[in-house]
Amino acid sequence: MIPARFDYVAAGSAAHAIDLLARHGDDAKVLAGGHSLLPMMKLRLAAPAVLIDITRASGLSGISVDGEELVIGATTRHADLAASDLVRAGAPLLAHAASLVGDPQIRHRGTIGGSLAHADPAADLPMALVALGGSVELTGPEGTRRVAADDFFTGFFETALADGELLTAVRVPRQPGVPWGYQKFVRRANDWAIVGAAAIGGRIALANMASTPVRARAAEQALAGGASPAEAAALAAKGTSPGEDIHADREFRQHLARVLTKRALEHHS
Ligand SMILES: Cc1cc2nc3c(=O)[nH]c(=O)nc-3n(C[C@H](O)[C@H](O)[C@H](O)COP(=O)(O)OP(=O)(O)OC[C@H]3O[C@@H](n4cnc5c(N)ncnc54)[C@H](O)[C@@H]3O)c2cc1C
């Protein structure tokens, strides 16, 4: 459980981090909260020659309002999301999701940018961002581009981040007062979801039902056509082919998707 040897550089700003990424190429990895990267390095599943620490880079942390959106800096911690009055008022689903990530230690180190870039299909914040219809800002030497959450997660632990790009900010539509529901089925407190479901404004996202967070589109269409939450939720697993592991086989995951979607739609906050 000892990582391979690496060099460490603390970036002073996003521009500095992007410059370092360009200089070191494939040999480098961005370090944010370290709660996913460092375990992978200790298991030698990742062995970057250079770690570029962005946690103290200026301009990458904090929560603000820009018109109808919340803008959340990439290095904003889960605990700060959960406690933010702006997030609790404008996107309470996101604050709630952040409050369920791991335990307090993880929430005080882990960052929203790290969680999204890591792209674990069982994770909370990727599912929440897809449900909310949010987007991410990706910045590289050529400038900043914006990618919708629906398009950002491209595969198992894979995203639309290109070589040399840094996830710099997350944008979330403000939806004060819009009913939402969030369900996470776990074996033990603090675990990742065996299956998760998040619903708001007619959108439904599922965690751990595919190699990425996915929309329950058949259920969404049924809702839009006037179906009851129970009728719509019965379609939540349609078209999914979730993986199997020691916690759940495919059929059990599909059952959970239906039950959790029903609860998310009926137990709206
Ligand atoms: C015991 C334990 C329990 C956990 N439980 C949960 C849980 O219940 N739910 C959940 O959702 N998560 C859980 N997590 C994961 C936790 O939320 C992590 O903090 C998160 O997944 C990664 O964020 P990080 O800031 O620690 O990123 P890091 O570990 O620093 O980085 C993760 C990856 O993202 C890349 N990266 C980081 N920031 C950027 C950026 N701005 N731009 C581009 N690439 C970037 C890194 O290079 C690396 O590849 C748990 C982790 C642990 C250790």
The ligand as a Gaussian input file, in Angstrom:
#p B3LYP/6-31G(d) Opt

LIG

0 1
 C      -13.927000       5.583000       2.165000
 C      -14.490000       6.418000       1.049000
 C      -15.876000       6.520000       0.928000
 C      -16.425000       7.273000      -0.102000
 N      -17.779000       7.327000      -0.205000
 C      -18.325000       8.005000      -1.235000
 C      -19.740000       8.070000      -1.379000
 O      -20.521000       7.559000      -0.562000
 N      -20.238000       8.744000      -2.448000
 C      -19.421000       9.352000      -3.365000
 O      -19.924000       9.955000      -4.295000
 N      -18.081000       9.335000      -3.235000
 C      -17.517000       8.686000      -2.194000
 N      -16.157000       8.671000      -2.060000
 C      -15.328000       9.373000      -3.053000
 C      -15.072000      10.820000      -2.606000
 O      -16.213000      11.599000      -2.860000
 C      -13.899000      11.441000      -3.391000
 O      -13.520000      12.571000      -2.681000
 C      -14.177000      11.830000      -4.815000
 O      -14.645000      10.780000      -5.611000
 C      -12.911000      12.318000      -5.501000
 O      -12.728000      13.650000      -5.188000
 P      -11.304000      14.167000      -4.748000
 O      -11.410000      15.653000      -4.641000
 O      -10.862000      13.434000      -3.543000
 O      -10.424000      13.828000      -6.041000
 P       -8.977000      13.123000      -6.250000
 O       -8.953000      11.810000      -5.565000
 O       -7.929000      14.112000      -5.875000
 O       -9.006000      12.965000      -7.814000
 C       -9.840000      11.998000      -8.438000
 C       -9.558000      11.996000      -9.943000
 O      -10.021000      13.199000     -10.536000
 C       -8.948000      13.919000     -11.148000
 N       -9.231000      15.332000     -10.864000
 C       -9.468000      15.862000      -9.640000
 N       -9.822000      17.161000      -9.766000
 C       -9.782000      17.445000     -11.088000
 C      -10.066000      18.622000     -11.842000
 N      -10.468000      19.752000     -11.259000
 N       -9.941000      18.568000     -13.189000
 C       -9.562000      17.409000     -13.792000
 N       -9.291000      16.258000     -13.135000
 C       -9.412000      16.283000     -11.791000
 C       -7.678000      13.385000     -10.507000
 O       -6.558000      13.530000     -11.360000
 C       -8.056000      11.927000     -10.305000
 O       -7.924000      11.212000     -11.514000
 C      -15.573000       7.966000      -1.023000
 C      -14.184000       7.897000      -0.876000
 C      -13.637000       7.139000       0.147000
 C      -12.140000       7.082000       0.296000

